[in-house]
Structures are given as C-alpha cells and as structure tokens.
Amino acid sequence: MTTKEYNTCVRLWADDVYSFAMHCGCDSELAKDTAQESFAALWERRDEVSSDKGKAYLLSAVHKKVASHYRHVQVHQQAAPRLQESQSVAPDENFDLQQALRQALGQLPEVQRSAIVLKDMEGYGCGEVAEILSLSENQVRVYLFRARVSLKKTLIALGYDYNNQ
C-alpha cells in the first residue's frame, strides 16, 4: 500500500472504524484511541496489506484491540454483575429500546458482540465478518445465533415486549 492509498483509507474509513469501535462498547475517547491505534497498525504494516484489504484489516485490528482492552479490564477490576435471567422487570411505557440494546450488547462476549455489530448493524456479509474476525463462516453463523438468542433473553428481562410490536 502506498502513502497515497493509505491516506485514502484514512479519509474513506475513519468514520466507519470509529463507529465500529463505538458499537463494540467503547466510550467516545476509547473509540477514538482504538481507531487511531488501528490506523497506526495499518501504517506499520502498509507494505503487507493491499489497499483493497485495508478496511478489513482496520476492523479486525479494532476487534482485537477492544477484546484485549476488555480482557485487561476483567483481570484488573471486579466485573459488573450480570443481569439475572430470573429477574423480571415490569414493562415500562417509556422503554428505550436503543439504551436496552446497548446494555444487552455490552453483556455479550466480545466475539459475539463484534459479529452481531458487523453483520446486523454495519451490514457486512457472513464471509466478510469471518474475514474481519479471522473465523470461519460457520463459526460466525454460530456466534450470530447465540448472540441473537442472548440479546432476546436480555431484552425481555429488561422489559421489552416482543408481542406489542
């Protein structure tokens, strides 16, 4: 990848890379840092990465950095208690689905969260998600299924009513 191609990658994909980091559960500052570190990693490996694989490399780098960050946090801090499946929340007329979805996504394992964000929120195909996450397509499909089941259970526990849609 030439310097010009790298600069084109930055211009074209900076927003997508930042958005993906945010969807992976990062706060704004961590998402900016993660995006910047991913572009720095691409710059360091520019001779090995072709320009047509630049975006996949960047998203893969974000996934790895976010996963590493969460592993580090789990080791050094007490993990927040998970929502008990047996908990029941009374339905709320002012239910905020986006907030509940963010909370539910935050409870997924990192690989499931990345798969669901890439496939269902960013619109990538299973093959592209598999390439980005360095998994097989079958593994991606399994992670997507498990993530969707888990999201549904968590949203119901938070008070989301599927029947009134």
C-alpha positions as CSV (number, residue, x, y, z in Angstrom):
1,M,0.0,0.0,0.0
2,T,1.4,3.4,-1.0
3,T,1.2,6.5,1.1
4,K,-1.5,7.9,-1.2
5,E,-3.6,4.7,-0.8
6,Y,-3.1,4.8,3.0
7,N,-4.3,8.4,3.1
8,T,-7.3,7.4,1.0
9,C,-8.1,4.6,3.5
10,V,-8.0,7.2,6.4
11,R,-10.3,9.6,4.5
12,L,-12.7,6.9,3.5
13,W,-12.9,4.7,6.5
14,A,-12.1,6.8,9.6
15,D,-15.8,7.2,10.4
16,D,-16.6,3.5,9.9
17,V,-13.7,2.4,12.1
18,Y,-14.7,4.8,14.9
19,S,-18.4,3.7,14.6
20,F,-17.4,0.1,14.8
21,A,-15.3,0.8,18.0
22,M,-18.3,2.6,19.5
23,H,-20.7,-0.3,18.7
24,C,-18.2,-2.7,20.3
25,G,-18.9,-1.0,23.6
26,C,-16.2,1.6,23.8
27,D,-16.8,5.1,25.2
28,S,-16.1,8.0,22.9
29,E,-12.4,8.5,24.0
30,L,-11.6,4.8,23.9
31,A,-13.2,4.5,20.5
32,K,-11.0,7.4,19.2
33,D,-7.9,5.8,20.7
34,T,-8.8,2.4,19.3
35,A,-9.4,3.8,15.8
36,Q,-6.2,5.8,15.9
37,E,-4.2,2.7,17.1
38,S,-5.8,0.7,14.3
39,F,-4.7,3.2,11.7
40,A,-1.2,3.3,13.2
41,A,-1.1,-0.5,12.9
42,L,-2.1,-0.3,9.3
43,W,0.6,2.2,8.6
44,E,3.2,-0.1,10.2
45,R,2.0,-3.0,8.0
46,R,1.3,-1.0,4.9
47,D,3.8,-3.0,2.9
48,E,2.0,-6.2,3.8
49,V,-1.7,-5.1,3.4
50,S,-3.1,-4.3,0.0
51,S,-5.4,-1.3,-0.4
52,D,-8.4,-3.5,-1.1
53,K,-8.0,-5.3,2.2
54,G,-7.4,-2.1,4.2
55,K,-10.8,-1.8,5.7
56,A,-11.0,-5.5,6.7
57,Y,-7.6,-5.1,8.3
58,L,-8.7,-2.0,10.2
59,L,-11.9,-3.5,11.5
60,S,-10.0,-6.7,12.5
61,A,-7.5,-4.5,14.4
62,V,-10.3,-2.7,16.2
63,H,-11.9,-6.0,17.2
64,K,-8.6,-7.3,18.6
65,K,-7.8,-4.1,20.5
66,V,-11.3,-3.9,22.0
67,A,-11.1,-7.6,23.0
68,S,-7.7,-7.0,24.6
69,H,-9.0,-4.0,26.5
70,Y,-11.9,-5.9,27.9
71,R,-9.7,-8.8,28.9
72,H,-7.4,-6.3,30.7
73,V,-10.3,-4.7,32.5
74,Q,-11.7,-8.0,33.6
75,V,-8.4,-9.1,35.0
76,H,-7.8,-5.8,36.9
77,Q,-11.3,-4.9,38.1
78,Q,-14.3,-6.7,39.5
79,A,-16.6,-7.5,36.6
80,A,-20.0,-5.9,36.9
81,P,-22.6,-8.4,37.9
82,R,-24.6,-9.9,35.0
83,L,-28.3,-9.5,34.9
84,Q,-30.0,-12.5,36.4
85,E,-32.2,-14.3,33.9
86,S,-34.8,-14.9,36.6
87,Q,-35.2,-11.2,37.2
88,S,-38.4,-9.8,35.9
89,V,-38.9,-6.1,35.2
90,A,-42.3,-4.6,34.9
91,P,-43.0,-3.3,31.4
92,D,-42.2,0.4,31.0
93,E,-44.3,2.7,28.8
94,N,-41.2,4.8,28.2
95,F,-39.0,1.8,27.3
96,D,-35.9,3.0,25.5
97,L,-35.0,0.2,23.1
98,Q,-31.7,1.7,22.0
99,Q,-30.5,2.0,25.5
100,A,-31.6,-1.5,26.4
101,L,-30.0,-2.8,23.2
102,R,-26.7,-1.1,24.1
103,Q,-26.9,-2.7,27.6
104,A,-27.7,-6.1,26.2
105,L,-24.8,-5.8,23.6
106,G,-22.5,-4.9,26.5
107,Q,-23.3,-8.2,28.2
108,L,-22.3,-10.3,25.1
109,P,-18.9,-11.9,24.8
110,E,-16.6,-9.8,22.7
111,V,-16.6,-12.1,19.6
112,Q,-20.4,-12.3,19.6
113,R,-20.8,-8.6,20.0
114,S,-18.4,-7.9,17.1
115,A,-20.1,-10.4,14.9
116,I,-23.6,-9.0,15.5
117,V,-22.4,-5.4,15.1
118,L,-20.6,-6.2,11.8
119,K,-23.5,-8.3,10.4
120,D,-26.6,-6.7,11.6
121,M,-25.6,-3.1,12.3
122,E,-22.8,-2.4,9.8
123,G,-24.3,-4.7,7.0
124,Y,-21.4,-7.0,6.2
125,G,-22.0,-10.5,4.9
126,C,-21.0,-13.6,6.8
127,G,-17.9,-14.0,4.6
128,E,-16.7,-10.5,5.3
129,V,-17.4,-10.8,9.0
130,A,-15.5,-14.1,9.0
131,E,-12.5,-12.4,7.3
132,I,-12.5,-9.5,9.7
133,L,-12.7,-11.6,12.8
134,S,-10.4,-14.3,11.5
135,L,-13.1,-17.0,11.9
136,S,-14.8,-19.5,9.6
137,E,-18.2,-18.6,8.2
138,N,-19.8,-21.4,10.2
139,Q,-18.3,-20.0,13.4
140,V,-19.7,-16.6,12.5
141,R,-23.1,-18.1,12.0
142,V,-23.0,-19.9,15.4
143,Y,-21.8,-16.7,17.1
144,L,-24.6,-14.7,15.5
145,F,-27.2,-17.3,16.5
146,R,-26.0,-17.4,20.1
147,A,-25.8,-13.6,20.2
148,R,-29.3,-13.1,19.0
149,V,-30.7,-15.6,21.5
150,S,-28.9,-13.9,24.3
151,L,-30.0,-10.5,23.1
152,K,-33.6,-11.6,23.0
153,K,-33.4,-13.0,26.6
154,T,-31.8,-9.9,27.9
155,L,-34.2,-7.5,26.2
156,I,-37.2,-9.5,27.6
157,A,-35.6,-9.4,31.1
158,L,-35.2,-5.6,30.7
159,G,-38.9,-5.3,29.9
160,Y,-39.1,-5.3,26.1
161,D,-42.3,-6.8,24.9
162,Y,-42.0,-8.5,21.6
163,N,-45.7,-9.1,21.4
164,N,-46.7,-5.5,21.2
165,Q,-44.7,-4.7,18.0
